[in-house]
Each structure stands twice: as C-alpha cells, then as structure tokens.
Amino acid sequence: MLGDLDSLELKVKNYFKEKGVDFKKFPERKNETDTQLCIHLAKGLGVVDIDLLGALGGRIDHTIANINLMYYIKN
C-alpha cells in the first residue's frame, strides 16, 4: 500500500500486514495525491496498463485531480 494512509483503519492495515503486503507511507502534507504517487510508482516499474477504481466518486477535488491523472496516463 502506498500513500499517506490517513483514511486506513487499523483493522484493515493489520489484515493486509498479516497477508505480507508492504506499506510505503508518505506524509499527509505533500504535493501529490495518493493516486498520483501510485501512478508514478507504476511508471517507474514499467507497468503498461493501469486501472483506476472508484476514481470519480466522493470528493470533487479528488475527482478533478483523477480526471487530470487519466489524461496524464493516456499521454
């Protein structure tokens, strides 16, 4: 898991830790969204396809940012 993990419940975090999932925590105050961090990581790993799930629901600021990120991925 990657991000500031500010909305991750402890029981969920513990569940994934027990499954051996690695966590990379970033500060809550940063210039990138968690989604943007994931896209940059994927690009660095040479990932060809990216699926964004739930990217257009919830907060309007995140929705707009994710639309811009989809344009970035496309190019």
C-alpha positions, 0 to 999 in steps of 0.5 A: 500500500502506498500513500499517506494512509490517513483514511486506513483503519487499523483493522484493515492495515493489520489484515493486509500486514498479516497477508505480507503486503508492504506499506510505503507511507508518505506524509499527509502534507505533500504535493501529490495525491495518493493516486498520483504517487501510485501512478508514478510508482507504476511508471517507474516499474514499467507497468503498461496498463493501469486501472483506476477504481472508484476514481470519480466518486466522493470528493470533487477535488479528488475527482478533478485531480483523477480526471487530470491523472487519466489524461496524464496516463493516456499521454 
